[in-house]
């Protein structure tokens, strides 16, 4: 006997590609549905995955803000709290302090401005400085020095809070950031001696609230040289707590709606406490571990097929030497100038600091340019227990000098060894030159016999990478007609 009322097939005219099967195998397990409706355990699993993905994305997108906050916190921990208290490396930066890829060859001066506390603030820059103003999200705002309005002659900069609506007095170079916290980095050449460079800063740098211009407080210069302190953002759960502090302090307009929404999805929302429950804290702890691994992978092994070409110093052949900026673009907007390259942004902010177009422009005989090698000639990470050799061909094209500095994989700061300045180069006393004018540099726990002055110490159990800096790069470097060797494993 047949059923006179069979169940109709209502999906007869529905394209199969828009349907969801009752069981779907995925990388996060089998997801189960009742004719398209997720069963409760599937919804729970998907939400855990969404929260994890959003936590990963929040780390990768929030890194610039957390990095600036790390720099400001580090300075304040040394006593540079008020605007007239300024951190200066008057005996140069060394490996004691943790700074992302700082150098040992120029004198750093690093003021921090708090426009929410002080209102409009004046910075009187000395002549001969090179640097820029960066906002709390590590965005470029204005240059100081030859690329800035003072043209290297020094001058008065007036930095206005993002909500400032008053009159703007004349006689200042006006700086208008989108945030209250502003990090200022300045470098000074030591060509005339370190003491002369420090004296120029201490005699001429002045920072004060505009409201106190007639009676500013006396400047206090705090030496960071030889001191052990941290300026680097966290790579664990506390990263999100630090990110929340930035979001709470700064105006809504610091971020676009999409990014604010991303942060809000994991509980970081302006005007509300960040209080994740045990479930969410566990998820974010997992997320930051994945995100940290992602950032390191992007830096050590850039996937150039998925990002704009231009991270390789020598793209015409296999080479480990990389640039800091993809396509030398400090705004990370890709070749069309309009599309954000997330990997390019991570590739810069995870190991480096200080954003200005001036640092990405190669000008013959001026400023500095550099290449960074994270791996050896066989594409393997560099091992501190082994011996490596780098060949520098004759006539390195640097008008002023050139230098190699070694950094710690973990901290992306100078490698801490028995030598506080882990650098060798053309200014190194007793630097050995080959008969043809070339140089051989060794990286090892102990120096090869006869190459004690051409050696940078490494540490067994510690990974490292190296930056080659050209001060006053010449055409042969800029046009890539001269190139260093690769880092070769000796034993």
C-alpha positions as CSV (number, residue, x, y, z in Angstrom):
1,X,0.0,0.0,0.0
2,X,1.5,3.4,-1.0
3,X,1.4,6.6,1.1
4,X,-1.0,8.9,-0.6
5,X,0.6,11.9,1.1
6,X,4.4,11.6,0.8
7,X,6.6,14.3,2.4
8,X,7.3,16.8,-0.3
9,X,10.9,17.7,-1.1
10,X,10.9,21.5,-0.6
11,X,14.6,21.8,-1.6
12,X,14.0,20.7,-5.2
13,X,14.5,24.1,-6.7
14,X,17.1,25.4,-4.2
15,X,20.7,25.6,-5.5
16,X,22.8,23.1,-3.5
17,X,25.6,25.6,-3.0
18,X,23.5,27.7,-0.6
19,X,22.5,24.7,1.6
20,X,24.2,23.6,4.9
21,X,24.5,19.8,5.4
22,X,23.6,18.4,8.8
23,X,27.2,17.4,9.4
24,X,30.1,19.5,8.1
25,X,33.7,18.4,8.7
26,X,36.1,21.4,9.4
27,X,39.5,22.1,10.8
28,X,37.8,22.8,14.2
29,X,35.9,19.5,14.2
30,X,32.5,18.2,12.9
31,X,29.8,20.9,13.0
32,X,26.3,19.7,13.4
33,X,23.0,21.3,12.2
34,X,19.3,20.5,12.2
35,X,18.4,21.5,8.6
36,X,20.6,24.6,8.8
37,X,20.1,25.4,12.5
38,X,23.3,24.9,14.5
39,X,23.0,22.5,17.4
40,X,24.0,24.1,20.8
41,X,27.4,22.4,21.0
42,X,28.2,23.6,17.5
43,X,27.3,27.2,18.3
44,X,29.5,27.0,21.4
45,X,32.4,25.6,19.4
46,X,32.1,28.3,16.7
47,X,31.9,31.1,19.3
48,X,35.1,29.8,20.9
49,X,36.7,29.9,17.5
50,X,35.4,33.4,16.7
51,X,36.6,34.7,20.0
52,X,40.0,33.2,19.4
53,X,40.3,34.6,15.9
54,X,39.2,38.0,17.1
55,X,41.8,37.8,19.9
56,X,44.5,37.0,17.3
57,X,43.4,39.9,15.1
58,X,43.2,42.3,18.0
59,X,46.9,41.5,18.8
60,X,48.0,42.0,15.3
61,X,46.0,45.2,14.8
62,X,46.6,46.5,18.3
63,X,50.4,46.1,18.3
64,X,51.2,49.7,17.3
65,X,49.2,51.2,20.2
66,X,50.7,48.7,22.7
67,X,54.2,49.4,21.4
68,X,53.9,53.2,22.0
69,X,52.5,52.6,25.4
70,X,55.5,50.3,26.2
71,X,57.9,53.1,25.2
72,X,56.1,55.6,27.3
73,X,55.8,53.3,30.3
74,X,59.5,52.4,30.1
75,X,60.5,56.1,30.1
76,X,58.2,56.9,33.0
77,X,59.6,54.0,35.0
78,X,62.9,55.8,34.7
79,X,61.4,59.1,36.0
80,X,60.5,60.8,32.7
81,X,56.9,61.4,33.8
82,X,56.3,65.1,33.2
83,X,56.9,66.7,29.8
84,X,60.0,68.6,31.0
85,X,61.5,65.3,32.1
86,X,63.2,63.7,29.1
87,X,65.1,60.4,28.6
88,X,68.4,60.9,26.8
89,X,71.0,58.3,25.9
90,X,73.9,60.7,26.5
91,X,76.4,57.7,26.6
92,X,74.6,56.0,23.7
93,X,72.1,53.1,23.9
94,X,73.5,49.7,24.8
95,X,72.2,46.2,25.4
96,X,71.1,46.9,29.0
97,X,67.8,48.5,28.1
98,X,65.2,46.7,26.0
99,X,64.4,48.8,22.9
100,X,63.2,47.4,19.6
101,X,66.3,47.4,17.3
102,X,68.0,50.5,18.7
103,X,71.4,51.4,17.5
104,X,74.7,52.1,19.2
105,X,75.9,54.8,16.8
106,X,73.6,57.8,17.3
107,X,72.4,59.6,20.5
108,X,68.7,59.1,21.2
109,X,66.5,61.7,22.9
110,X,62.9,60.5,23.6
111,X,60.4,63.0,25.0
112,X,56.8,61.9,25.9
113,X,53.9,64.3,25.7
114,X,50.6,63.9,27.6
115,X,48.2,66.4,26.0
116,X,45.3,65.2,28.1
117,X,47.2,66.3,31.2
118,X,49.1,69.3,30.0
119,X,46.9,70.7,27.1
120,X,48.8,72.4,24.2
121,X,52.5,71.7,24.7
122,X,55.5,73.5,23.2
123,X,58.7,71.6,22.2
124,X,61.6,73.8,21.3
125,X,63.8,71.5,19.2
126,X,67.6,72.1,19.0
127,X,69.3,72.5,15.6
128,X,70.7,69.4,14.1
129,X,68.2,66.9,15.4
130,X,66.5,64.2,13.3
131,X,63.2,62.7,14.3
132,X,59.4,62.9,14.3
133,X,56.2,63.1,16.4
134,X,54.2,59.8,16.5
135,X,50.8,59.5,18.0
136,X,49.5,56.9,20.5
137,X,48.7,54.5,17.6
138,X,52.3,54.9,16.2
139,X,51.1,57.0,13.3
140,X,53.4,59.6,11.8
141,X,52.3,63.2,12.6
142,X,55.2,65.5,11.8
143,X,59.0,65.5,11.3
144,X,61.6,67.3,13.3
145,X,64.9,68.3,11.7
146,X,65.9,68.4,8.0
147,X,62.6,66.8,6.8
148,X,60.5,69.0,9.1
149,X,59.5,72.6,8.9
150,X,62.5,73.7,11.0
151,X,64.8,72.3,8.1
152,X,67.4,71.2,10.7
153,X,67.8,74.7,12.2
154,X,65.6,74.0,15.2
155,X,62.4,75.8,16.2
156,X,59.3,75.9,18.3
157,X,56.7,73.2,17.8
158,X,53.2,73.6,19.3
159,X,51.5,70.2,19.8
160,X,47.7,70.5,20.1
161,X,45.3,68.0,21.8
162,X,42.9,66.3,19.4
163,X,39.9,68.2,21.0
164,X,41.6,71.6,21.0
165,X,39.2,74.3,19.7
166,X,40.9,77.5,20.8
167,X,43.0,80.1,19.0
168,X,46.4,79.0,17.7
169,X,49.1,81.6,18.5
170,X,51.6,82.6,15.8
171,X,55.3,81.8,15.8
172,X,55.1,78.0,16.1
173,X,55.2,75.0,13.8
174,X,51.8,73.5,14.6
175,X,51.4,69.7,15.2
176,X,47.9,68.2,15.4
177,X,47.9,64.5,16.4
178,X,44.7,62.4,16.7
179,X,45.7,61.3,20.2
180,X,46.6,62.7,23.7
181,X,49.8,60.7,24.1
182,X,52.5,61.6,21.7
183,X,55.9,59.9,21.5
184,X,58.7,62.0,20.1
185,X,61.9,60.4,18.9
186,X,64.9,62.4,18.1
187,X,68.4,61.3,17.1
188,X,71.6,63.4,17.1
189,X,74.7,62.7,15.1
190,X,77.9,62.3,17.3
191,X,80.2,63.2,14.4
192,X,81.5,66.1,16.6
193,X,81.7,64.0,19.7
194,X,79.1,62.6,22.1
195,X,79.7,65.3,24.7
196,X,79.0,68.1,22.1
197,X,75.8,66.3,21.0
198,X,74.5,65.9,24.5
199,X,75.4,69.6,25.3
200,X,73.4,70.8,22.3
201,X,70.3,69.0,23.5
202,X,70.7,69.9,27.2
203,X,71.3,73.6,26.3
204,X,68.5,74.0,23.8
205,X,65.7,71.4,24.1
206,X,62.8,72.9,26.0
207,X,59.4,71.3,26.6
208,X,56.5,73.0,28.5
209,X,52.7,73.4,28.5
210,X,51.8,76.5,26.5
211,X,49.9,77.8,29.5
212,X,53.3,77.9,31.4
213,X,55.4,79.4,28.6
214,X,56.2,82.5,30.8
215,X,57.4,80.4,33.7
216,X,58.3,76.9,32.5
217,X,59.8,74.3,34.8
218,X,63.5,73.6,34.5
219,X,64.3,70.8,32.1
220,X,65.4,67.5,33.7
221,X,67.4,65.1,31.5
222,X,67.4,61.5,32.6
223,X,70.2,59.3,31.3
224,X,69.0,55.9,30.0
225,X,72.5,54.8,29.1
226,X,73.7,51.6,31.0
227,X,70.3,51.1,32.7
228,X,68.2,48.0,32.5
229,X,64.6,48.6,31.8
230,X,61.9,47.5,29.4
231,X,60.0,49.4,26.7
232,X,58.5,46.4,24.8
233,X,54.9,45.4,24.7
234,X,53.8,42.1,26.3
235,X,53.4,38.9,24.3
236,X,51.0,37.3,26.8
237,X,47.5,38.0,28.1
238,X,48.5,41.3,29.7
239,X,48.8,42.6,26.2
240,X,45.1,43.1,26.1
241,X,45.1,44.9,29.4
242,X,47.6,47.3,28.1
243,X,45.7,47.7,24.9
244,X,42.6,48.5,27.0
245,X,44.5,51.3,28.8
246,X,45.2,53.0,25.4
247,X,41.6,52.7,24.3
248,X,40.3,54.1,27.6
249,X,42.6,57.2,27.5
250,X,42.4,58.2,23.9
251,X,39.4,59.7,21.9
252,X,37.1,57.5,19.9
253,X,38.5,58.9,16.7
254,X,41.9,57.4,17.3
255,X,40.5,54.2,15.6
256,X,38.0,53.6,12.8
257,X,34.7,51.9,13.5
258,X,35.8,48.5,12.3
259,X,38.8,48.4,14.6
260,X,36.8,49.7,17.6
261,X,34.2,47.0,16.9
262,X,36.9,44.3,16.8
263,X,38.3,45.3,20.2
264,X,34.8,45.6,21.6
265,X,34.1,42.0,20.5
266,X,36.7,40.7,23.0
267,X,35.6,43.1,25.7
268,X,37.8,46.2,25.1
269,X,35.4,49.1,24.7
270,X,35.9,52.8,25.7
271,X,34.0,53.8,28.8
272,X,33.5,50.2,30.0
273,X,35.7,48.0,32.3
274,X,37.7,45.2,30.7
275,X,36.7,42.2,32.8
276,X,36.8,39.0,30.8
277,X,35.4,35.9,32.6
278,X,37.5,32.8,33.1
279,X,36.4,31.4,29.7
280,X,37.3,34.5,27.8
281,X,40.6,34.9,29.6
282,X,41.5,31.3,28.7
283,X,40.6,32.0,25.1
284,X,42.6,35.3,24.9
285,X,45.6,33.5,26.5
286,X,45.5,31.0,23.6
287,X,44.8,33.8,21.1
288,X,47.8,35.9,22.1
289,X,50.1,32.8,21.8
290,X,48.9,32.1,18.3
291,X,49.1,35.8,17.4
292,X,52.7,36.1,18.7
293,X,53.6,33.1,16.6
294,X,52.0,34.7,13.6
295,X,53.9,38.0,14.1
296,X,57.2,36.2,14.4
297,X,56.4,34.1,11.3
298,X,55.6,37.2,9.3
299,X,58.9,38.8,10.4
300,X,61.2,35.9,10.0
301,X,59.7,34.4,6.8
302,X,57.8,37.1,5.0
303,X,55.3,35.6,2.5
304,X,56.1,38.0,-0.3
305,X,53.6,36.4,-2.6
306,X,50.8,37.5,-0.2
307,X,52.2,41.0,0.4
308,X,53.5,43.8,-1.9
309,X,56.9,43.0,-3.4
310,X,59.6,45.2,-1.9
311,X,60.6,43.7,1.5
312,X,63.7,42.1,0.0
313,X,66.7,44.4,-0.4
314,X,67.9,42.3,-3.3
315,X,64.8,40.8,-4.9
316,X,66.6,39.6,-8.0
317,X,68.3,36.7,-6.3
318,X,68.0,34.6,-3.1
319,X,69.0,36.8,-0.3
320,X,68.2,37.0,3.4
321,X,68.6,40.8,3.6
322,X,65.3,42.5,4.2
323,X,64.1,46.1,4.5
324,X,62.2,47.4,7.5
325,X,59.4,48.9,5.3
326,X,57.6,46.9,2.6
327,X,58.1,49.1,-0.6
328,X,59.5,51.7,1.8
329,X,55.9,52.7,2.6
330,X,55.5,53.9,6.2
331,X,51.7,53.9,5.8
332,X,51.4,50.2,4.9
333,X,48.9,51.0,2.1
334,X,50.2,48.7,-0.6
335,X,51.2,49.6,-4.1
336,X,47.9,51.3,-4.8
337,X,48.3,53.6,-1.8
338,X,44.7,52.7,-0.7
339,X,44.7,49.1,0.5
340,X,46.0,48.3,3.9
341,X,48.7,45.5,4.0
342,X,48.2,43.9,7.4
343,X,51.4,41.8,7.1
344,X,53.5,44.8,6.1
345,X,52.2,46.6,9.3
346,X,53.1,43.7,11.5
347,X,56.4,43.2,9.7
348,X,57.4,46.7,10.8
349,X,55.8,47.1,14.3
350,X,56.8,43.8,15.8
351,X,60.6,44.4,15.5
352,X,60.9,48.2,15.0
353,X,59.8,51.6,16.2
354,X,59.8,55.2,15.0
355,X,57.6,56.1,12.0
356,X,58.4,58.8,9.5
357,X,58.6,58.9,5.7
358,X,62.1,60.4,6.1
359,X,63.4,57.1,7.4
360,X,62.2,55.3,4.3
361,X,63.8,57.6,1.8
362,X,67.3,56.8,0.6
363,X,69.2,60.0,-0.1
364,X,72.8,59.7,-1.3
365,X,75.2,60.8,1.4
366,X,72.4,61.6,3.9
367,X,70.8,59.9,6.9
368,X,71.0,56.1,7.1
369,X,69.7,53.0,5.4
370,X,69.9,49.4,6.3
371,X,69.3,45.7,5.7
372,X,68.3,43.1,8.2
373,X,69.0,39.4,8.1
374,X,66.9,37.0,10.3
375,X,68.2,33.8,8.8
376,X,71.3,32.3,7.3
377,X,72.1,31.5,3.6
378,X,70.1,28.2,4.0
379,X,67.0,30.1,5.3
380,X,67.5,28.7,8.9
381,X,67.3,30.8,12.1
382,X,70.6,32.0,13.5
383,X,71.8,29.9,16.4
384,X,73.9,31.5,19.1
385,X,75.9,28.3,19.8
386,X,77.3,28.1,16.2
387,X,79.8,30.1,14.2
388,X,78.8,32.1,11.2
389,X,80.7,34.3,8.7
390,X,79.7,37.3,6.8
391,X,81.8,38.7,3.9
392,X,81.7,42.5,3.3
393,X,83.0,43.3,-0.2
394,X,85.5,46.2,-0.7
395,X,84.4,49.8,-0.5
396,X,81.2,49.6,1.5
397,X,79.2,52.5,0.1
398,X,78.8,54.7,3.2
399,X,79.9,58.3,3.3
400,X,80.1,58.4,7.1
401,X,80.5,54.9,8.4
402,X,78.8,51.5,8.5
403,X,78.0,49.1,11.3
404,X,76.6,45.7,12.1
405,X,74.5,45.2,15.2
406,X,73.2,41.9,16.6
407,X,69.8,41.6,18.2
408,X,68.1,39.0,20.5
409,X,65.3,37.0,18.8
410,X,63.1,37.1,21.9
411,X,63.3,40.8,22.7
412,X,64.2,42.2,19.3
413,X,66.6,44.4,21.3
414,X,70.4,44.4,21.3
415,X,71.8,41.0,22.3
416,X,73.0,41.0,25.9
417,X,76.5,39.5,26.0
418,X,79.8,40.4,27.8
419,X,79.9,43.4,25.5
420,X,77.3,46.1,26.1
421,X,77.7,47.4,22.5
422,X,77.1,44.3,20.3
423,X,78.3,46.2,17.2
424,X,81.3,46.1,14.8
425,X,82.0,48.1,11.7
426,X,84.2,50.7,10.1
427,X,84.5,52.6,13.4
428,X,85.7,49.6,15.3
429,X,89.3,50.0,16.6
430,X,91.6,47.4,15.1
431,X,89.1,46.3,12.5
432,X,90.9,43.8,10.2
433,X,90.7,44.3,6.4
434,X,91.6,41.7,3.8
435,X,94.2,42.4,1.1
436,X,91.5,43.2,-1.5
437,X,89.9,45.7,0.8
438,X,87.0,43.4,1.9
439,X,86.2,42.4,5.5
440,X,85.1,39.1,7.1
441,X,82.9,39.3,10.2
442,X,82.3,36.4,12.5
443,X,79.4,35.7,14.8
444,X,80.1,33.1,17.5
445,X,80.4,32.5,21.2
446,X,84.2,32.9,20.9
447,X,86.3,34.7,18.2
448,X,88.3,32.9,15.6
449,X,92.0,33.4,16.2
450,X,93.1,36.7,14.5
451,X,89.6,38.0,14.2
452,X,89.0,39.3,17.7
453,X,88.1,42.8,16.4
454,X,86.0,41.4,13.5
455,X,83.7,39.4,15.8
456,X,80.4,39.8,17.5
457,X,79.8,37.6,20.5
458,X,76.7,35.3,20.4
459,X,75.3,33.3,23.3
460,X,74.6,29.5,23.2
461,X,70.9,28.9,23.7
462,X,70.0,32.3,22.3
463,X,68.9,33.1,18.8
464,X,69.9,36.3,17.0
465,X,69.5,38.5,13.9
466,X,71.6,41.3,12.6
467,X,71.2,44.7,11.0
468,X,73.7,46.3,8.6
469,X,73.4,50.1,8.7
470,X,74.9,52.5,6.2
471,X,75.3,56.0,7.5
472,X,75.4,58.4,4.6
473,X,74.5,55.6,2.1
474,X,76.0,56.2,-1.4
475,X,74.6,55.4,-4.9
476,X,76.2,51.9,-5.0
477,X,74.1,50.9,-2.0
478,X,70.9,52.7,-3.1
479,X,71.1,51.3,-6.6
480,X,72.0,47.8,-5.3
481,X,75.2,47.7,-7.2
482,X,77.1,46.8,-4.0
483,X,75.8,44.0,-1.8
484,X,77.0,42.2,1.3
485,X,77.4,38.4,1.3
486,X,75.0,36.1,3.0
487,X,75.5,34.8,6.6
488,X,77.2,31.5,6.1
489,X,77.3,28.7,8.7
490,X,80.9,27.8,9.4
491,X,80.3,25.1,12.1
